[in-house]
Amino acid sequence: MKRMKTILAGALLMLSSTAMAQATYEAADGTKYEFQKHMFLNLEGGAQYTLGEAKFKDLISPNVQLGLGYQFSPVFGARLQANAWQSKGGWQADVTPGDYKWKYVAPGLDFMFNLSNLFCGWNPNRVFNLTAFLGGGANIAFDNDEVNTIASRIKNESLSKYNLEYLWDGTKVSPFGRAGLEAAFRLSDAVALTLEGNANILGDKYNSKNHSGKKLKADWYFNALIGLKINLGKTYNKILPPPPAPEPEPEPVVEPEPVVEQPAPVVEEVKIEPLRRDIFFVINKTIIRDTEEQKVKDVADYLAKYPNAKVQVTGYADAGTGNDKINDRLAAGRADAVVKALKEKYGVAESRISYDSKGSRVQPFAENDLNRVTICIAE
């Protein structure tokens, strides 16, 4: 079991480290966003169900939670939180009343992992984010008068089958562990609506009863909460694309002095037509197929025939599959494959090649599958 925990922790750390590197996002219009570390505040309220032997509806209590956290990366964050109000216990029995309540406050620390950013990449404009968390702390319980009154009645009426071996009074402090999920719906850059569910486990002395008949000697309570997550400060830096360069003003035309001379012989200018070749790739691949190899050779032959010509190589990916992160990698890989073939297989000088990749933000063809392509234009 210890080895399994170590493996899981290592895998989670590796995934988290991978996602931390993806802290930038580029929109279709060229605007870039850079993740910025920030603090956040959670304000939530809802209901608690304390696991027990009474009817489900008799073990529901009001619940509130306050949290102050820090987002270290697009994936990893942590928060100090305090969950509080009341818990309930009881029996399905003939003891009247059959349920009782007490108050508590449970401060703790949660480690939070944004699953949406981990598996899909960071996007500051994403509407929905799912976060998992693990944590623990101390549950401080008090005002346990109701069960003490019931215990006195049980004793007076000789109802010994209701075991209150762990009866307590005053204040009781118990360590707890917890795990849960938070679903956040973005309302603005600063505010998100949150839905949270968490499960909390304590020792078998929280609700005053002895659960010795059960295999798992533990007390549980579950919280369902709704509220707001408020970001304190900027969550990203926004970098706008550079404005287009202004067109140069036309220079004034100076009429030359007329010169009388013999007409020069007419030399017909030979116009060189540019060459375009579209090299298509298989989905999720960056390898040049044998059926497309001749197109690369056509470009190399053209450059050999015209020593002053150069070639622009541009890679693309289709928008119908993957996401921006995957498609950026595929488009760049397809352009690199063609550039490598021109240089290493056909001996084209690097100074005659320029290349770029557009990901899936630019689609040169109307048909989705044709956009898995590298376009070469030589002139």
C-alpha positions in Angstrom: 0.0 0.0 0.0 2.9 2.3 0.8 4.5 1.6 -2.5 1.3 2.3 -4.3 0.9 5.7 -2.6 4.5 6.6 -3.6 3.8 5.7 -7.3 0.6 7.7 -7.3 2.3 10.7 -5.8 5.2 10.5 -8.3 2.8 10.3 -11.2 0.8 13.3 -10.0 3.9 15.3 -9.5 5.1 14.5 -13.0 1.8 15.5 -14.6 1.7 18.7 -12.6 5.3 19.6 -13.6 4.4 19.0 -17.3 1.4 21.3 -17.1 3.3 24.0 -15.3 5.4 24.6 -18.4 2.2 25.4 -20.4 1.6 28.8 -18.9 0.9 30.7 -22.1 -2.1 30.8 -24.4 -2.4 32.4 -27.9 -5.9 33.3 -29.1 -7.0 33.1 -32.8 -6.5 36.8 -33.2 -2.8 36.6 -32.1 -3.4 37.9 -28.6 -1.1 36.2 -26.1 -2.0 35.4 -22.4 0.7 34.7 -19.8 -0.4 33.0 -16.5 0.3 35.0 -13.4 0.4 33.7 -9.8 -2.4 35.0 -7.7 -4.4 34.7 -4.5 -8.1 33.8 -4.4 -11.0 33.8 -1.9 -13.7 31.1 -1.5 -17.1 32.0 0.1 -19.5 29.0 0.2 -22.5 27.7 2.0 -24.6 24.5 1.7 -25.5 21.4 3.6 -23.8 18.6 5.5 -24.7 14.9 5.8 -23.2 13.2 8.9 -23.0 9.5 8.4 -25.1 7.7 11.0 -27.9 5.3 11.8 -30.9 7.7 11.6 -32.8 8.5 8.4 -31.0 10.5 5.8 -33.1 13.6 6.1 -32.6 13.6 9.9 -28.8 13.9 9.5 -28.8 17.0 7.2 -27.3 20.2 8.7 -26.4 23.7 7.4 -22.8 24.3 6.6 -20.5 27.2 5.6 -16.9 27.4 4.4 -14.4 30.2 4.0 -11.1 29.7 2.1 -8.1 31.8 1.3 -5.7 30.3 -1.3 -2.8 30.8 -3.7 -2.5 29.6 -7.3 1.1 28.7 -7.9 0.7 27.5 -11.5 -2.1 26.7 -13.9 -2.4 23.3 -12.3 -1.3 23.5 -8.6 -2.7 25.6 -5.9 -3.3 25.5 -2.1 -5.8 27.0 0.3 -6.3 27.5 4.0 -10.0 26.8 4.7 -12.4 26.7 7.6 -15.6 24.6 7.4 -18.1 25.2 10.2 -21.6 25.1 11.7 -23.1 21.8 12.9 -23.1 18.1 12.6 -25.8 15.5 13.6 -26.0 12.0 15.0 -28.8 9.7 15.9 -30.6 6.3 15.8 -33.4 4.6 13.9 -34.7 3.8 17.3 -37.4 4.3 19.9 -35.3 6.9 21.9 -37.0 10.3 21.8 -35.5 12.4 20.4 -33.7 10.0 18.0 -31.2 12.5 16.7 -29.0 15.2 18.2 -26.7 17.9 16.9 -23.5 19.7 18.0 -21.4 22.6 16.6 -17.9 22.6 15.2 -15.3 24.5 13.3 -12.7 22.7 11.2 -9.7 24.7 9.9 -7.4 22.9 7.5 -5.1 23.0 4.5 -6.1 21.7 1.0 -3.8 21.0 -1.9 -5.6 21.7 -5.2 -5.1 20.3 -8.7 -6.9 21.8 -11.7 -7.7 18.8 -13.8 -9.0 20.9 -16.8 -5.6 22.7 -17.1 -3.7 19.4 -16.5 -5.3 17.5 -19.3 -6.4 20.2 -21.8 -3.9 23.0 -21.3 -4.3 26.4 -19.7 -6.9 28.7 -21.2 -7.8 31.9 -19.3 -11.1 32.1 -21.2 -12.3 28.6 -20.4 -15.9 28.7 -19.0 -15.7 25.4 -16.9 -12.8 24.2 -14.7 -12.8 21.0 -12.6 -10.4 20.9 -9.6 -9.6 18.0 -7.3 -8.2 18.5 -3.8 -6.8 16.6 -0.9 -6.2 18.0 2.6 -6.7 17.8 6.3 -6.8 19.7 9.5 -8.3 19.8 13.0 -12.0 19.5 13.8 -12.9 21.5 16.9 -16.3 20.3 18.2 -18.4 21.8 21.1 -21.9 22.4 22.4 -22.7 18.6 22.7 -25.5 19.1 25.3 -28.3 17.3 23.3 -26.6 13.9 23.3 -25.6 14.2 26.9 -29.2 14.7 27.8 -30.2 11.7 25.7 -27.4 9.7 27.5 -28.9 10.5 30.9 -32.3 9.3 29.7 -30.8 6.1 28.3 -29.1 5.4 31.6 -32.3 6.2 33.6 -34.5 3.9 31.4 -31.8 1.2 31.2 -31.6 1.3 27.4 -28.2 -0.2 27.3 -28.2 -1.3 23.7 -27.6 2.3 22.6 -23.8 2.5 23.1 -22.5 6.0 23.9 -19.1 4.8 25.0 -17.4 7.8 23.4 -19.7 10.4 25.0 -17.9 13.7 25.4 -18.7 17.2 26.8 -17.0 20.6 26.6 -14.7 20.9 23.5 -13.3 18.0 21.5 -10.4 18.3 19.0 -10.0 15.6 16.3 -7.7 15.4 13.3 -9.4 14.9 10.0 -8.6 14.1 6.4 -10.6 15.1 3.4 -10.9 15.0 -0.4 -13.3 16.4 -2.9 -14.0 18.1 -6.3 -14.7 21.7 -7.2 -16.6 22.7 -10.4 -16.0 26.4 -11.3 -18.1 28.3 -13.9 -16.3 31.5 -15.0 -18.4 34.6 -14.7 -15.6 37.1 -15.3 -11.8 37.4 -15.0 -12.3 38.0 -11.2 -15.3 35.8 -10.2 -16.5 32.2 -10.7 -19.5 30.3 -9.5 -18.4 27.2 -7.6 -20.1 23.9 -6.8 -18.0 21.8 -4.3 -18.4 18.4 -2.8 -16.1 17.0 -0.1 -15.8 14.0 2.1 -14.3 14.2 5.6 -13.0 11.3 7.7 -12.3 11.4 11.5 -11.7 8.9 14.3 -14.5 6.8 15.8 -15.2 9.3 18.6 -16.8 12.3 16.8 -20.5 11.5 17.2 -20.2 10.0 20.8 -21.1 6.5 19.5 -19.0 3.3 19.4 -19.0 1.8 15.9 -17.2 -1.4 17.1 -19.6 -3.5 15.0 -18.3 -2.1 11.8 -15.1 -3.1 10.0 -14.1 0.6 9.4 -14.0 2.3 12.7 -14.3 5.9 11.5 -16.8 8.8 11.5 -17.6 10.6 8.2 -19.4 13.7 7.1 -20.0 15.0 3.6 -20.5 18.6 2.5 -22.3 20.0 -0.6 -21.5 23.7 -1.1 -22.3 26.5 -3.6 -20.6 29.8 -3.6 -18.1 32.2 -5.3 -14.4 32.1 -6.0 -13.0 35.6 -6.1 -9.5 36.1 -7.7 -7.4 38.7 -5.7 -5.4 40.4 -8.4 -4.5 39.7 -12.0 -4.6 36.1 -13.2 -2.8 36.7 -16.5 -0.8 39.3 -18.5 -2.4 40.1 -21.9 0.0 40.9 -24.8 -1.7 42.3 -27.9 -0.4 41.5 -31.4 1.7 44.3 -33.0 -0.2 46.7 -35.2 0.3 46.3 -39.0 3.2 48.4 -40.4 2.0 51.6 -42.1 2.4 51.7 -45.9 5.3 53.8 -47.0 4.5 57.2 -48.5 5.2 57.3 -52.3 8.3 59.2 -53.2 7.9 62.3 -55.4 8.4 61.6 -59.0 11.2 63.7 -60.6 10.9 64.0 -64.3 14.4 63.4 -65.9 15.8 65.8 -68.4 15.1 64.6 -71.9 18.2 63.0 -73.5 18.5 62.4 -77.2 20.1 59.1 -77.8 19.9 56.1 -79.9 17.2 53.7 -78.8 18.6 50.7 -76.8 17.9 47.3 -78.1 14.8 45.7 -76.7 15.6 42.9 -74.3 12.6 40.7 -73.5 12.5 40.0 -69.7 12.2 36.4 -68.8 9.6 36.0 -66.1 10.1 33.1 -63.6 6.8 31.6 -62.4 6.7 30.7 -58.7 6.3 27.1 -57.7 3.8 25.8 -55.0 3.7 22.3 -53.7 1.2 21.1 -51.0 2.6 18.2 -49.0 -0.2 16.3 -47.2 0.2 14.3 -43.9 -1.8 11.6 -42.1 -3.7 12.7 -38.9 -1.5 13.1 -35.9 1.7 12.4 -38.0 4.7 14.5 -39.0 6.4 11.9 -41.3 6.5 12.6 -45.1 4.9 9.7 -46.9 6.4 8.1 -50.0 3.5 9.4 -52.1 4.4 13.0 -51.1 8.2 12.7 -51.5 8.1 13.7 -55.2 6.6 17.1 -54.2 9.7 17.8 -52.0 12.0 16.9 -54.9 10.1 19.3 -57.2 10.9 22.1 -54.8 14.5 21.1 -54.6 14.8 20.9 -58.4 13.2 24.3 -58.8 15.8 25.9 -56.3 18.6 24.1 -58.2 17.4 25.5 -61.5 17.0 29.1 -60.2 20.0 29.9 -57.9 18.4 33.2 -56.7 15.1 31.6 -55.7 14.1 31.0 -52.1 11.3 28.9 -50.5 8.8 29.6 -47.7 7.7 26.5 -45.8 4.5 26.7 -43.7 3.0 23.9 -41.5 -0.6 23.5 -40.6 -3.0 21.2 -38.6 -6.7 20.6 -39.0 -9.1 22.4 -36.5 -11.5 19.5 -36.4 -9.3 17.4 -34.1 -7.1 18.0 -31.1 -6.6 21.3 -29.3 -4.3 24.3 -29.8 -1.5 22.7 -27.8 -1.5 19.5 -29.8 -2.1 21.2 -33.2 0.8 23.7 -32.6 3.2 20.8 -32.1 1.9 18.9 -35.2 2.1 21.9 -37.5 5.6 22.8 -36.4 6.7 19.1 -36.8 5.3 19.0 -40.4 7.2 22.1 -41.4 10.4 20.8 -39.7 10.1 17.5 -41.6 10.1 19.3 -45.0 12.9 21.7 -44.1 15.0 18.8 -42.9 14.4 16.8 -46.2 15.4 19.9 -48.3 18.6 20.5 -46.4 19.8 16.9 -45.7 18.5 14.9 -48.6 18.7 17.5 -51.4 21.4 19.8 -50.2 19.5 23.1 -50.2 21.3 25.8 -48.3 19.6 26.9 -45.0 19.8 30.6 -46.1 17.4 29.9 -48.9 14.7 28.4 -46.6 12.3 30.2 -44.3 9.6 28.4 -42.4 6.7 29.0 -40.1 3.8 27.1 -38.5 0.2 28.2 -38.1 -1.2 25.4 -35.9 -5.0 25.1 -36.5 -5.7 28.8 -36.2 -5.3 29.3 -40.0 -7.1 26.8 -42.3 -6.0 27.2 -46.0 -8.5 24.6 -47.3 -12.3 24.4 -46.8 -12.1 20.6 -46.4 -10.9 19.8 -42.8 -8.6 16.8 -43.6 -6.7 18.8 -46.3 -5.4 21.1 -43.6 -2.9 18.5 -42.3 -0.4 20.0 -44.7 2.9 21.8 -45.3 2.7 24.4 -48.1 5.9 25.2 -49.9 6.1 28.4 -52.1 9.3 28.9 -54.0 10.0 32.0 -56.1 
